[in-house]
Amino acid sequence: MREDMKRSFRGKIVINIAIGAVISLIVSFVLIYNMGAISDALMWIGGKDGLINPSNVQQVAMGLITAVGIGVFVLVFFLFQYNQSAYVKDIANAMKRISGGDLSVKVPVLGDDELSYMAAALNALTEDLRMLIERERASEKSKNELITNVAHDLRTPLTSILGYLELLCADTKKLDDDVRLQYTTIARDKAKRLQQLIEELFGLTKMSYGRMAVHLSKIDIAKLMEQMIDEFYPVFEDKKLECIYHSDVNSLIIDADGDLIARLFENLINNATKYGADGKQLRVNVRYGGGEYVTIAVTNFGHIIPEKELPFIFDKFYRVEQSRATTTGGTGLGLAIVKTIVDLHGGSIEVESDLENGTTFTVRLRLHITEEEQLFFQGEHNDELGNLPAAES
């Protein structure tokens, strides 16, 4: 395509030269045809004063005709090339403005020659630069928000731990055993909360930067989900939740990292029990109707996630306002880890939330993944690190 444009650009120059030459020749032939009249005019103008020798009048006339022909050619060629010269000037001015930092410049793409190719390439380059700068600004903003949120989430339990430890150390004689046990228990729970946050931060960082090895093996996703439901039984009893589990298949083998997949659904079920306790029911469905993917859905009927917040539910440290006001203790990293694990397995995750159907997280996992494909998913995940969605509802 670019070679075609080059030929078109050169072709236009050749055509302009040809047109200028033809017009110049026509003018010259007309003047030559009127050579006698031109010679007489020259003799009348210059013969009186002896400026022109009568014997050389024809040579002077031919010289004049040649000069006029050349002048006509130059004028016609310039007129035909004027638009392209102006176009080159527009491109040059646009480049100067872009180099000065003005990325709003757009050069109109005229024609289909090399100049239009340059204009289109310049526009594409400007747009790429603008998007890169916007991503950098968004990344800087995200980094600042991340630092603020991490500092806040680390400081909150740490402040409680220090406060209760100071109470315990201030005057132990004034504290009876029950109060001392209460303070110690609170400090321990806050320490566990702090430990959980640090571990999740560390785990998310390792996965996001590709430092966590993914060990693919054959796992039975249906059996794994049954096992996880059994392990969560005490939690369901404590939260007074009824868990309904259904699977279309008794057994289904997939290629995955068993530990990471277990962590994925542990986070989802734990998330559903924390924020869905008011709904009294939790559903886990494994669906497989043939094909390349298996679908696992985790549904709770507790608080509904507002529609305006759904696009941000996978952002790092994002929590809906109602969860911030409760004592659920979410770190805002549970779904970050879920999304990262799904990405590393080449799958997808979606969330829907409404009063009629509750809040459903739907995970689609591939049945078969080669080592090469897994490395590709991991590399693709790392390339998009700055845009990775993540968070807990």
DOPAKOL-683950 format. One record per residue: residue number from 1; residue in one letter; x, y negated, z negated of N, C-alpha, C in turn. Coordinates in steps of 0.1 Angstrom, whole numbers, m for minus. Each point is the difference from the previous one (the first is absolute). Example, Ala and Ser with C-alpha at 12.3 -4.5 7.8 and 13.67 -1.06 7.14 Angstrom:
2
NODE/1/A/132/57/m78/m9/m12/0/9/m12/0;
NODE/2/S/m4/m11/7/9/m11/0/m8/m11/m8;
END
This chain:
393
NODE/1/M/8/12/0/m8/m12/0/9/m13/0;
NODE/2/R/10/1/m8/9/m12/m1/7/m2/14;
NODE/3/E/4/11/6/7/m2/13/m10/m6/10;
NODE/4/D/m13/4/0/m10/m5/8/m1/m15/m2;
NODE/5/M/0/m4/m13/0/m15/m3/12/m7/6;
NODE/6/K/11/6/m1/13/m7/5/m2/m1/15;
NODE/7/R/m5/10/7/m1/m1/14/m11/m11/4;
NODE/8/S/m10/m1/m8/m10/m10/2/6/m14/m2;
NODE/9/F/8/m1/m10/6/m13/m3/9/m4/12;
NODE/10/R/9/9/4/9/m2/11/m8/m3/13;
NODE/11/G/m11/8/2/m8/m1/12/m7/m14/1;
NODE/12/K/m4/m5/m11/m6/m14/0/10/m10/4;
NODE/13/I/13/2/m4/10/m10/4/3/1/15;
NODE/14/V/1/13/5/2/2/14/m11/m6/8;
NODE/15/I/m13/2/m5/m12/m6/8/1/m15/0;
NODE/16/N/4/m6/m12/1/m15/m1/10/m5/10;
NODE/17/I/12/7/0/10/m4/10/m5/1/14;
NODE/18/A/m7/11/3/m5/2/14/m9/m11/4;
NODE/19/I/m10/m3/m10/m10/m10/3/7/m14/2;
NODE/20/G/10/m3/m8/8/m12/1/7/m1/13;
NODE/21/A/6/12/4/8/0/13/m10/m2/12;
NODE/22/V/m11/6/m1/m10/m1/12/m5/m14/1;
NODE/23/I/m4/m6/m11/m4/m14/1/11/m9/5;
NODE/24/S/12/2/m6/12/m8/5/2/2/14;
NODE/25/L/m1/12/6/2/2/14/m10/m7/8;
NODE/26/I/m13/1/m4/m11/m6/7/3/m15/1;
NODE/27/V/3/m6/m11/3/m15/0/12/m3/9;
NODE/28/S/10/8/m1/12/m2/9/m4/1/15;
NODE/29/F/m8/10/3/m4/2/14/m8/m12/5;
NODE/30/V/m9/m4/m8/m8/m12/3/9/m12/3;
NODE/31/L/10/m2/m9/9/m11/2/9/1/12;
NODE/32/I/5/13/3/8/2/12/m9/m2/12;
NODE/33/Y/m13/4/0/m8/m2/11/m2/m15/3;
NODE/34/N/1/m8/m10/m1/m15/2/14/m6/m1;
NODE/35/M/10/7/5/14/m5/m1/2/m13/8;
NODE/36/G/m7/m2/11/1/m12/8/m5/m12/m8;
NODE/37/A/m11/2/m6/m6/m11/m8/9/m4/m12;
NODE/38/I/6/10/m6/8/m2/m12/13/m7/5;
NODE/39/S/6/4/11/12/m6/5/m3/m15/4;
NODE/40/D/m11/m3/6/m4/m13/3/m1/m9/m13;
NODE/41/A/m6/6/m10/m2/m7/m12/13/m3/m7;
NODE/42/L/9/10/1/14/m2/m6/7/m11/8;
NODE/43/M/m1/0/13/7/m11/8/m6/m13/m3;
NODE/44/W/m13/m1/m2/m7/m13/m3/5/m5/m14;
NODE/45/I/1/10/m9/4/m4/m14/15/m4/m1;
NODE/46/G/8/9/6/15/m2/m3/8/m4/13;
NODE/47/G/m7/0/12/8/m4/12/3/m15/0;
NODE/48/K/m9/m8/m5/2/m14/1/13/m5/m7;
NODE/49/D/2/6/m11/12/m4/m8/12/8/2;
NODE/50/G/m1/10/9/11/8/4/3/11/m11;
NODE/51/L/m10/3/m8/1/11/m10/0/14/6;
NODE/52/I/m7/1/11/m1/13/6/5/m1/15;
NODE/53/N/10/8/3/5/1/14/m10/7/9;
NODE/54/P/m4/m6/11/m11/6/9/4/14/4;
NODE/55/S/13/3/1/4/13/4/m1/10/m11;
NODE/56/N/m1/m4/m12/m2/9/m12/m14/0/m6;
NODE/57/V/m9/m6/7/m13/m1/m6/m7/13/m2;
NODE/58/Q/2/9/9/m6/14/m1/6/8/m12;
NODE/59/Q/13/m2/m2/6/7/m11/m5/m5/m14;
NODE/60/V/m2/m14/0/m5/m6/m12/m15/5/m3;
NODE/61/A/m7/1/11/m14/4/m1/m1/15/m5;
NODE/62/M/9/8/5/0/14/m4/4/1/m15;
NODE/63/G/10/m8/m4/4/0/m14/m12/m4/m9;
NODE/64/L/m7/m11/5/m11/m4/m8/m11/10/m1;
NODE/65/I/m3/7/11/m10/11/0/4/11/m9;
NODE/66/T/13/4/0/5/10/m9/m1/m4/m14;
NODE/67/A/3/m12/m4/m1/m5/m14/m15/0/m4;
NODE/68/V/m9/m4/9/m14/0/m3/m5/14/m2;
NODE/69/G/5/10/8/m4/14/m1/4/6/m14;
NODE/70/I/13/m3/m3/5/4/m13/m8/m6/m12;
NODE/71/G/m3/m13/1/m8/m6/m10/m13/6/m1;
NODE/72/V/m7/2/11/m13/7/m1/0/13/m6;
NODE/73/F/11/8/3/1/14/m6/2/m1/m15;
NODE/74/V/8/m10/m4/3/m1/m15/m13/m5/m7;
NODE/75/L/m7/m9/6/m12/m5/m6/m11/11/m1;
NODE/76/V/m2/7/11/m10/11/0/3/11/m10;
NODE/77/F/13/4/m1/5/10/m9/m2/m4/m14;
NODE/78/F/3/m13/m3/m2/m5/m14/m14/0/m4;
NODE/79/L/m9/m5/9/m14/0/m3/m6/14/m3;
NODE/80/F/5/10/8/m5/14/m3/6/5/m13;
NODE/81/Q/12/m4/m3/7/6/m12/m3/m9/m13;
NODE/82/Y/m8/m11/2/m2/m8/m11/m7/7/m12;
NODE/83/N/m11/7/4/m8/7/m11/9/10/m8;
NODE/84/Q/9/8/7/8/9/m7/11/m7/m8;
NODE/85/S/5/m11/5/9/m8/m8/m7/m5/m13;
NODE/86/A/m12/m5/1/m7/m5/m11/m3/12/m10;
NODE/87/Y/m3/12/6/m2/12/m8/12/4/m8;
NODE/88/V/12/m1/6/13/3/m7/2/m10/m11;
NODE/89/K/m4/m13/3/2/m10/m10/m9/3/m12;
NODE/90/D/m13/4/2/m9/4/m10/5/11/m9;
NODE/91/I/6/10/7/6/11/m8/11/m4/m8;
NODE/92/A/9/m9/5/11/m5/m7/m4/m8/m12;
NODE/93/N/m10/m8/2/m5/m8/m12/m6/9/m10;
NODE/94/A/m7/10/4/m6/9/m10/11/8/m8;
NODE/95/M/11/4/7/11/6/m7/6/m9/m10;
NODE/96/K/1/m13/4/6/m10/m9/m9/m2/m13;
NODE/97/R/m13/0/2/m9/m1/m11/0/12/m9;
NODE/98/I/1/12/6/1/12/m7/13/1/m9;
NODE/99/S/11/m4/7/12/0/m8/0/m10/m11;
NODE/100/G/m9/m10/0/m1/m9/m10/m10/4/m11;
NODE/101/G/m6/12/2/m9/6/m10/m14/m1/2;
NODE/102/D/m4/m6/12/m15/m1/3/m4/13/7;
NODE/103/L/m6/9/m7/m4/13/6/m15/0/5;
NODE/104/S/m6/m12/1/m13/m1/5/0/m2/15;
NODE/105/V/12/m1/6/1/m3/14/m5/12/9;
NODE/106/K/m8/m3/10/m4/10/9/3/m6/14;
NODE/107/V/7/8/8/3/m4/14/m10/7/9;
NODE/108/P/m7/m8/9/m10/6/9/7/10/10;
NODE/109/V/m5/11/2/6/10/9/m7/m2/14;
NODE/110/L/8/m6/9/m5/m4/13/7/9/11;
NODE/111/G/m8/6/8/5/8/11/5/14/m5;
NODE/112/D/8/6/8/5/13/m3/15/2/4;
NODE/113/D/7/m11/m1/15/1/3/8/1/m13;
NODE/114/E/13/m2/2/9/1/m12/m3/m10/m10;
NODE/115/L/m3/m12/4/m3/m11/m9/m12/3/m9;
NODE/116/S/m11/6/6/m11/4/m8/4/12/m9;
NODE/117/Y/9/8/4/5/11/m9/7/m6/m12;
NODE/118/M/8/m10/3/7/m7/m11/m9/m6/m10;
NODE/119/A/m11/m7/6/m10/m6/m9/m7/10/m8;
NODE/120/A/m4/11/6/m7/11/m8/9/6/m11;
NODE/121/A/13/2/4/9/5/m10/3/m9/m11;
NODE/122/L/0/m13/3/3/m11/m10/m12/0/m10;
NODE/123/N/m13/1/6/m12/0/m8/0/12/m10;
NODE/124/A/4/12/6/0/12/m8/11/m1/m11;
NODE/125/L/11/m6/3/11/m2/m10/m5/m9/m11;
NODE/126/T/m6/m11/4/m5/m10/m10/m11/7/m9;
NODE/127/E/m9/8/5/m10/6/m8/7/10/m9;
NODE/128/D/10/8/5/7/9/m9/7/m7/m12;
NODE/129/L/6/m11/3/7/m8/m10/m10/m5/m10;
NODE/130/R/m12/m5/5/m10/m5/m9/m5/11/m10;
NODE/131/M/m3/11/6/m5/11/m8/11/5/m10;
NODE/132/L/12/0/4/11/4/m9/1/m9/m11;
NODE/133/I/m1/m13/2/1/m10/m10/m12/1/m10;
NODE/134/E/m12/3/6/m12/2/m9/2/12/m8;
NODE/135/R/5/11/6/3/12/m8/10/m2/m11;
NODE/136/E/10/m8/3/10/m3/m10/m6/m9/m12;
NODE/137/R/m9/m9/4/m6/m8/m10/m10/9/m9;
NODE/138/A/m7/9/7/m9/8/m7/8/10/m9;
NODE/139/S/11/4/5/9/9/m8/5/m7/m12;
NODE/140/E/4/m12/2/5/m8/m12/m11/m3/m10;
NODE/141/K/m12/m3/5/m11/m2/m9/m3/13/m8;
NODE/142/S/0/11/8/m3/13/m7/10/4/m10;
NODE/143/K/13/m3/3/11/2/m9/m2/m8/m13;
NODE/144/N/m3/m13/2/m2/m8/m12/m12/5/m9;
NODE/145/E/m11/4/7/m11/5/m7/3/13/m7;
NODE/146/L/8/8/7/4/13/m6/8/m2/m13;
NODE/147/I/10/m10/1/8/m3/m12/m9/m5/m11;
NODE/148/T/m9/m9/3/m9/m5/m10/m9/11/m7;
NODE/149/N/m5/9/9/m9/11/m5/8/10/m9;
NODE/150/V/12/3/5/9/10/m7/3/m6/m14;
NODE/151/A/4/m13/0/4/m7/m12/m12/0/m10;
NODE/152/H/m12/m3/5/m12/0/m8/m3/14/m6;
NODE/153/D/0/10/9/m4/13/m4/10/7/m9;
NODE/154/L/13/m4/1/10/5/m9/m1/m7/m14;
NODE/155/R/m2/m13/1/0/m8/m12/m12/3/m9;
NODE/156/T/m12/3/6/m12/2/m9/2/11/m10;
NODE/157/P/3/13/5/2/10/m10/12/m2/m9;
NODE/158/L/11/m6/6/12/m2/m8/m3/m10/m12;
NODE/159/T/m8/m10/3/m4/m10/m11/m8/7/m11;
NODE/160/S/m9/9/4/m8/8/m10/9/9/m8;
NODE/161/I/10/6/6/9/10/m7/8/m8/m10;
NODE/162/L/6/m12/4/8/m8/m9/m9/m5/m11;
NODE/163/G/m12/m4/3/m8/m6/m10/m4/10/m11;
NODE/164/Y/m4/12/4/m3/10/m10/12/6/m8;
NODE/165/L/11/0/7/12/5/m7/5/m11/m10;
NODE/166/E/m2/m13/3/3/m10/m10/m9/1/m12;
NODE/167/L/m13/3/2/m9/2/m11/4/12/m8;
NODE/168/L/4/10/6/4/12/m7/13/m3/m8;
NODE/169/C/9/m8/5/13/m2/m6/m1/m11/m11;
NODE/170/A/m10/m9/1/0/m12/m8/m1/4/m15;
NODE/171/D/m10/8/m4/m2/4/m14/m8/13/0;
NODE/172/T/8/11/0/m7/13/1/m8/3/m13;
NODE/173/K/3/m6/m11/m7/3/m13/m14/m5/1;
NODE/174/K/m3/m11/7/m13/m5/1/m9/8/9;
NODE/175/L/5/9/8/m7/7/10/m3/14/m5;
NODE/176/D/m13/4/0/m3/14/m4/2/9/12;
NODE/177/D/m1/13/m3/4/10/10/m9/m1/13;
NODE/178/D/m13/m3/m2/m9/m1/12/4/m11/9;
NODE/179/V/3/m12/m6/3/m12/8/14/3/7;
NODE/180/R/9/5/m8/13/3/6/m1/10/12;
NODE/181/L/m9/10/m2/m2/10/11/m7/m7/12;
NODE/182/Q/m9/m9/m3/m7/m7/11/10/m9/8;
NODE/183/Y/8/m7/m7/10/m9/7/10/9/8;
NODE/184/T/4/11/m6/10/8/7/m6/6/12;
NODE/185/T/m13/4/m1/m7/6/12/m1/m10/11;
NODE/186/I/m4/m12/m4/m1/m11/11/13/m2/6;
NODE/187/A/11/m1/m8/13/m3/6/4/12/9;
NODE/188/R/m3/12/m4/3/12/8/m7/m1/13;
NODE/189/D/m13/m3/0/m8/0/12/5/m11/10;
NODE/190/K/3/m12/m6/6/m10/8/13/3/6;
NODE/191/A/8/8/m7/13/5/5/m2/9/12;
NODE/192/K/m10/9/m2/m4/9/11/m4/m7/12;
NODE/193/R/m8/m11/m2/m5/m8/11/12/m7/7;
NODE/194/L/9/m4/m8/12/m7/6/8/11/8;
NODE/195/Q/1/12/m6/8/10/7/m7/4/13;
NODE/196/Q/m14/1/0/m7/3/12/2/m10/11;
NODE/197/L/0/m13/m4/2/m11/10/13/1/6;
NODE/198/I/11/2/m8/13/1/5/2/12/9;
NODE/199/E/m6/11/m3/2/12/8/m7/m2/13;
NODE/200/E/m12/m6/0/m7/m2/12/7/m10/9;
NODE/201/L/6/m10/m6/8/m10/8/11/7/7;
NODE/202/F/7/8/m8/12/7/5/m4/10/11;
NODE/203/G/m11/7/m2/m5/10/10/m4/m7/13;
NODE/204/L/m7/m11/m2/m4/m7/12/12/m6/8;
NODE/205/T/9/m5/m7/12/m5/7/8/11/7;
NODE/206/K/1/11/m6/7/11/6/m7/5/13;
NODE/207/M/m13/1/m1/m7/5/12/0/m11/11;
NODE/208/S/m2/m13/m4/m1/m10/10/14/m2/8;
NODE/209/Y/11/3/m7/13/m2/6/5/13/5;
NODE/210/G/m8/10/1/5/13/5/10/8/m8;
NODE/211/R/1/m4/m13/10/7/m8/m6/13/m7;
NODE/212/M/m13/2/1/m6/12/m5/m1/10/11;
NODE/213/A/6/11/m2/0/11/9/m14/7/1;
NODE/214/V/m4/2/12/m13/7/2/3/14/4;
NODE/215/H/m4/10/m8/3/14/3/m13/7/5;
NODE/216/L/0/2/13/m12/6/6/0/15/m4;
NODE/217/S/m12/5/m3/m2/15/m2/m14/3/4;
NODE/218/K/m4/12/m1/m14/5/3/m7/m1/m13;
NODE/219/I/m11/m8/m1/m8/0/m12/m15/2/4;
NODE/220/D/m7/5/m9/m14/3/2/m8/m12/m6;
NODE/221/I/m4/m9/8/m7/m13/m5/m12/3/m7;
NODE/222/A/m8/10/4/m13/4/m7/3/5/m14;
NODE/223/K/10/9/m2/4/5/m13/6/m11/m8;
NODE/224/L/8/m9/6/6/m10/m8/m11/m10/m6;
NODE/225/M/m10/m3/8/m11/m8/m5/m7/6/m12;
NODE/226/E/m3/13/2/m7/8/m11/9/m1/m13;
NODE/227/Q/13/2/2/8/0/m12/0/m14/m7;
NODE/228/M/1/m10/8/0/m14/m5/m13/m3/m8;
NODE/229/I/m11/5/6/m13/m2/m7/0/7/m13;
NODE/230/D/5/12/m1/1/7/m13/9/m7/m10;
NODE/231/E/11/m6/5/9/m7/m9/m6/m12/m6;
NODE/232/F/m9/m7/8/m7/m12/m4/m12/3/m9;
NODE/233/Y/m3/12/m2/m13/3/m8/0/m7/m13;
NODE/234/P/11/1/m8/m1/m7/m13/m3/m15/1;
NODE/235/V/6/m6/11/m3/m15/2/m14/m2/4;
NODE/236/F/m6/9/8/m14/m2/3/m9/2/m12;
NODE/237/E/4/9/m9/m8/2/m12/1/m12/m9;
NODE/238/D/12/m6/m1/2/m12/m8/m8/m12/5;
NODE/239/K/0/m1/13/m7/m12/7/m15/3/2;
NODE/240/K/m4/13/m4/m14/4/2/m4/m1/15;
NODE/241/L/9/5/8/m2/m1/15/m3/15/5;
NODE/242/E/m9/1/9/m3/12/7/8/0/13;
NODE/243/C/8/10/2/8/0/12/m6/11/9;
NODE/244/I/m4/m4/12/m5/10/10/10/2/11;
NODE/245/Y/5/12/1/10/3/10/m6/9/11;
NODE/246/H/2/m4/13/m5/8/11/11/1/11;
NODE/247/S/2/12/6/9/1/11/m6/9/10;
NODE/248/D/2/m4/13/m5/8/11/8/13/2;
NODE/249/V/12/0/m5/8/12/2/5/5/m14;
NODE/250/N/2/13/m1/6/5/m12/15/m1/m1;
NODE/251/S/6/m1/12/14/m1/1/4/m7/13;
NODE/252/L/10/m9/m1/4/m8/11/15/m4/m2;
NODE/253/I/9/6/9/14/m3/m2/4/m12/9;
NODE/254/I/7/m9/m7/5/m12/7/15/m1/m2;
NODE/255/D/7/m8/8/14/m3/m2/1/m14/m8;
NODE/256/A/5/1/m12/1/m12/m8/10/2/m12;
NODE/257/D/3/m10/m7/8/0/m12/m10/2/m11;
NODE/258/G/0/12/m6/m10/3/m11/0/m10/m11;
NODE/259/D/12/m3/m5/1/m10/m11/m6/m13/3;
NODE/260/L/3/m5/12/m5/m14/4/m15/1/2;
NODE/261/I/m5/10/7/m14/1/2/m8/2/m13;
NODE/262/A/6/7/m10/m6/1/m13/m1/m14/m7;
NODE/263/R/11/m7/2/0/m14/m6/m10/m9/7;
NODE/264/L/m2/2/13/m9/m8/7/m14/2/m6;
NODE/265/F/m5/12/m1/m13/3/m4/m2/m2/m16;
NODE/266/E/11/2/m7/0/m3/m14/m3/m15/m2;
NODE/267/N/6/m9/8/m2/m14/m1/m15/m4/4;
NODE/268/L/m5/7/10/m13/m3/5/m11/4/m10;
NODE/269/I/2/12/m6/m10/5/m10/1/m8/m13;
NODE/270/N/13/m3/m4/1/m8/m12/m6/m13/2;
NODE/271/N/2/m6/12/m6/m13/3/m16/1/m1;
NODE/272/A/m5/11/6/m15/2/0/m5/2/m14;
NODE/273/T/7/6/m9/m5/3/m14/1/m13/m8;
NODE/274/K/10/m9/3/1/m12/m8/m11/m10/4;
NODE/275/Y/m2/m2/13/m9/m10/5/m14/5/3;
NODE/276/G/m2/13/m1/m13/6/4/m7/6/m12;
NODE/277/A/5/m2/m12/m6/7/m12/m15/m4/m2;
NODE/278/D/m3/m12/4/m14/m5/m2/m10/7/9;
NODE/279/G/6/6/11/m9/7/10/m4/14/m5;
NODE/280/K/7/6/m9/m3/13/m6/3/12/9;
NODE/281/Q/4/m3/12/2/11/10/12/m4/9;
NODE/282/L/8/11/4/11/m2/9/0/12/10;
NODE/283/R/2/m3/12/m1/10/11/14/1/7;
NODE/284/V/4/12/3/12/3/8/m4/10/11;
NODE/285/N/1/m4/12/m4/8/11/12/3/10;
NODE/286/V/2/12/3/10/4/10/m7/5/13;
NODE/287/R/2/m7/11/m7/3/12/10/3/11;
NODE/288/Y/m4/11/7/9/4/12/m10/6/10;
NODE/289/G/m1/m7/11/m8/6/11/8/4/12;
NODE/290/G/12/4/m2/9/3/11/8/m13/4;
NODE/291/G/10/2/8/8/m11/5/13/m2/m8;
NODE/292/E/5/m11/1/14/m3/m5/0/m5/m14;
NODE/293/Y/m11/m5/m5/0/m6/m13/m10/6/m10;
NODE/294/V/3/m1/m13/m9/4/m10/m4/m13/m8;
NODE/295/T/m12/m1/m4/m5/m12/m7/m3/3/m15;
NODE/296/I/5/m8/m9/m3/1/m14/m5/m13/m5;
NODE/297/A/m12/0/m6/m7/m12/m4/m2/1/m15;
NODE/298/V/3/m11/m7/m2/m1/m15/m9/m12/m2;
NODE/299/T/m12/3/m6/m10/m10/m2/m4/m2/m14;
NODE/300/N/m1/m12/m5/m6/m3/m13/m11/m10/1;
NODE/301/F/m9/0/m10/m12/m9/1/0/m10/m12;
NODE/302/G/12/m5/m3/2/m10/m10/m2/m14/6;
NODE/303/H/9/m9/m4/0/m14/6/2/0/15;
NODE/304/I/m7/m8/7/2/m1/14/10/m10/3;
NODE/305/I/9/3/10/10/m10/4/m6/m10/9;
NODE/306/P/0/m13/m2/m6/m10/8/6/1/15;
NODE/307/E/m9/m2/9/4/1/14/12/m9/4;
NODE/308/K/0/m12/m6/11/m9/3/13/4/m5;
NODE/309/E/0/10/m9/13/4/m6/5/13/6;
NODE/310/L/m9/7/8/5/12/6/12/m1/9;
NODE/311/P/1/m11/8/12/m1/9/13/m1/m8;
NODE/312/F/m1/m3/m13/12/m2/m8/3/11/m10;
NODE/313/I/m9/10/0/1/10/m10/13/8/0;
NODE/314/F/7/0/11/13/7/1/12/m10/m1;
NODE/315/D/m3/m12/m4/12/m9/m2/7/2/m13;
NODE/316/K/13/m2/0/7/3/m12/m5/m8/m12;
NODE/317/F/m1/6/m12/m4/m6/m12/m14/m6/1;
NODE/318/Y/m8/4/10/m13/m6/1/m10/8/m8;
NODE/319/R/m8/m7/m8/m11/6/m8/m12/m9/1;
NODE/320/V/m12/6/2/m12/m8/0/m2/m7/m13;
NODE/321/E/m7/m11/0/m1/m8/m12/m7/8/m12;
NODE/322/Q/m9/9/3/m7/7/m11/10/9/m7;
NODE/323/S/10/6/8/9/9/m7/10/m8/m9;
NODE/324/R/2/m12/4/9/m8/m9/m6/m4/m13;
NODE/325/A/m14/0/0/m7/m4/m12/m2/12/m9;
NODE/326/T/3/12/4/m3/11/m8/13/6/m6;
NODE/327/T/m2/11/m7/12/6/m7/4/12/7;
NODE/328/T/m2/1/13/4/12/8/15/2/1;
NODE/329/G/8/m11/m1/14/1/m1/6/3/14;
NODE/330/G/m6/m4/11/6/3/13/12/m9/2;
NODE/331/T/10/6/7/12/m7/3/0/m8/13;
NODE/332/G/m10/4/8/m1/m6/14/10/7/9;
NODE/333/L/5/12/m4/10/7/9/m5/14/4;
NODE/334/G/m11/4/m6/m5/14/3/m3/2/14;
NODE/335/L/m7/m9/6/m4/1/15/12/m4/9;
NODE/336/A/9/m7/m6/13/m3/8/7/13/3;
NODE/337/I/1/8/m11/7/13/2/m8/9/9;
NODE/338/V/m13/0/m2/m9/8/8/2/m3/15;
NODE/339/K/m1/m13/3/2/m4/14/13/3/6;
NODE/340/T/11/m1/m8/13/3/5/1/15/2;
NODE/341/I/m5/9/m8/0/14/2/m7/4/12;
NODE/342/V/m12/m6/2/m8/3/12/8/m4/13;
NODE/343/D/6/m12/m1/8/m4/12/12/10/3;
NODE/344/L/6/5/m11/12/9/2/m5/13/6;
NODE/345/H/m12/3/m1/m6/13/6/m7/m3/13;
NODE/346/G/1/m12/5/m7/m3/13/m15/1/m1;
NODE/347/G/m5/m3/m11/m15/0/m2/m6/m13/m1;
NODE/348/S/m12/m1/m5/m7/m13/m1/m9/0/m12;
NODE/349/I/m3/m12/m6/m9/m1/m11/m9/m12/2;
NODE/350/E/m12/2/m4/m10/m11/2/m8/0/m13;
NODE/351/V/m6/m12/m3/m9/m2/m12/m13/m6/5;
NODE/352/E/m11/5/m6/m13/m6/2/m7/m1/m14;
NODE/353/S/m7/m11/m2/m7/m2/m13/m13/m7/2;
NODE/354/D/m11/6/m4/m13/m6/m1/m9/7/m10;
NODE/355/L/m11/m7/m3/m8/5/m11/m6/13/2;
NODE/356/E/m3/3/13/m7/13/3/9/12/0;
NODE/357/N/12/m2/5/9/12/2/12/m1/m10;
NODE/358/G/1/m10/m8/11/m1/m9/13/m4/7;
NODE/359/T/11/2/m7/13/m3/5/7/12/5;
NODE/360/T/4/1/12/6/12/6/14/m3/6;
NODE/361/F/10/7/m4/13/0/6/1/13/9;
NODE/362/T/2/m2/13/1/11/9/14/1/6;
NODE/363/V/6/12/m3/13/3/5/0/10/11;
NODE/364/R/7/m3/11/1/9/11/15/5/1;
NODE/365/L/2/13/m1/14/5/1/1/10/11;
NODE/366/R/12/m1/7/2/9/11/3/14/m5;
NODE/367/L/m5/10/7/3/14/m3/14/4/2;
NODE/368/H/6/m4/11/13/4/3/9/m12/3;
NODE/369/I/12/0/m6/10/m11/2/13/7/1;
NODE/370/T/8/m4/10/13/5/2/10/m9/m8;
NODE/371/E/12/5/m2/10/m8/m8/3/m13/8;
NODE/372/E/0/1/14/3/m12/8/m11/m10/m1;
NODE/373/E/m13/5/0/m11/m10/m2/0/m6/m13;
NODE/374/Q/3/7/m11/1/m5/m13/10/m11/m1;
NODE/375/L/12/2/6/11/m10/0/m5/m13/8;
NODE/376/F/m8/3/10/m5/m12/8/m10/m8/m8;
NODE/377/F/m9/7/m8/m10/m6/m8/8/m8/m11;
NODE/378/Q/10/6/m5/8/m7/m11/7/m12/6;
NODE/379/G/6/1/12/6/m11/6/m9/m11/4;
NODE/380/E/m12/4/5/m10/m10/3/m5/m7/m12;
NODE/381/H/m1/7/m11/m5/m6/m13/10/m10/m5;
NODE/382/N/14/3/2/10/m9/m5/0/m12/9;
NODE/383/D/m2/1/13/0/m11/9/m11/m10/m3;
NODE/384/E/m11/5/m6/m11/m9/m3/m1/m3/m14;
NODE/385/L/12/1/m7/0/m2/m15/m6/m13/m4;
NODE/386/G/3/m11/8/m5/m13/m5/m15/m1/1;
NODE/387/N/m7/8/8/m14/m1/2/m7/11/m7;
NODE/388/L/7/9/m8/m7/11/m7/m11/m4/m9;
NODE/389/P/m12/5/2/m10/m3/m9/1/9/m13;
NODE/390/A/m4/m4/m11/1/8/m12/m8/m6/m11;
NODE/391/A/m6/8/m9/m5/m5/m13/m11/9/m6;
NODE/392/E/m5/m5/m11/m10/8/m8/m12/m8/m1;
NODE/393/S/m12/6/2/m12/m8/m1/m4/m5/m13;
END
